Amino acid sequence: MIRAVDKLLLFLFSLTVGVLAVAAIVAASGGVPAAWLENAAGLAAGGSGAVQTTVIVIAALLLLLSVRFFILSIKGGGSVPPSINQRTELGDIRISLETVENLSLKAASRVRGAKDLKARVRVAESGLVIMIRAFADGEGSIPALSEEIQRTVAAHVEETTGIPVAEVSVFIANVAHSPATFKSRVE
């Protein structure tokens, strides 16, 4: 939740700074009459209280956002890859999601007819949810190929990690085109 709020704030901050930068470039290149700039500066500095308050509030918000993003950039967010944590009697076991993705790809690559594989893993309360994207070689049944990938991946991941697999989704993106083989004719 905090990450989503930070992304929204960063978007708004970037948009505001971008608009201010474009306005400064236009003003500095003579795109705005000098009298108008003097009038706007006079309003901001000594004009009505509402204009001054608005300018101060916007500047303060931009300053606070700058400080927030500066702190986030220094802190770095920990950069710990997402993992699955298990507690055993001997201690903790952490398995990265990337490891589970690689195990899934290894298992799916053993299935005949599956090409150009990609995997994505997420953790649900019921277990791992694995999504496999593949190309079929076009030689066999796509439903049979998908079911074989599902069985093979689920069994391999559960056996290797000890973590239950709740679901294996298979998306056959396309049929792989094998390069045509030409026989040379000798006459």
Secondary structure as the mmCIF struct_conf table of DSSP 4:
data_model
#
loop_
_struct_conf.conf_type_id
_struct_conf.id
_struct_conf.beg_label_comp_id
_struct_conf.beg_label_asym_id
_struct_conf.beg_label_seq_id
_struct_conf.end_label_comp_id
_struct_conf.end_label_asym_id
_struct_conf.end_label_seq_id
HELX_RH_AL_P HELX_RH_AL_P1 ILE A 2 ALA A 28
TURN_TY1_P TURN_TY1_P1 SER A 29 GLY A 30
BEND BEND1 VAL A 32 VAL A 32
HELX_RH_AL_P HELX_RH_AL_P2 ALA A 34 GLY A 46
BEND BEND2 GLY A 47 GLY A 47
HELX_RH_AL_P HELX_RH_AL_P3 GLY A 49 LYS A 75
TURN_TY1_P TURN_TY1_P2 GLY A 76 GLY A 77
HELX_LH_PP_P HELX_LH_PP_P1 VAL A 80 PRO A 82
STRN STRN1 SER A 83 THR A 88
TURN_TY1_P TURN_TY1_P3 GLU A 89 LEU A 90
STRN STRN2 GLY A 91 SER A 96
HELX_RH_AL_P HELX_RH_AL_P4 LEU A 97 SER A 109
TURN_TY1_P TURN_TY1_P4 ARG A 110 ARG A 110
BEND BEND3 VAL A 111 VAL A 111
TURN_TY1_P TURN_TY1_P5 ARG A 112 GLY A 113
STRN STRN3 ALA A 114 ALA A 124
TURN_TY1_P TURN_TY1_P6 GLU A 125 SER A 126
STRN STRN4 GLY A 127 ALA A 136
BEND BEND4 GLY A 138 GLY A 140
HELX_RH_AL_P HELX_RH_AL_P5 ILE A 142 THR A 161
HELX_LH_PP_P HELX_LH_PP_P2 ILE A 163 PRO A 164
STRN STRN5 VAL A 165 VAL A 175
HELX_LH_PP_P HELX_LH_PP_P3 ALA A 176 THR A 181
HELX_LH_PP_P HELX_LH_PP_P4 LYS A 183 ARG A 185
#
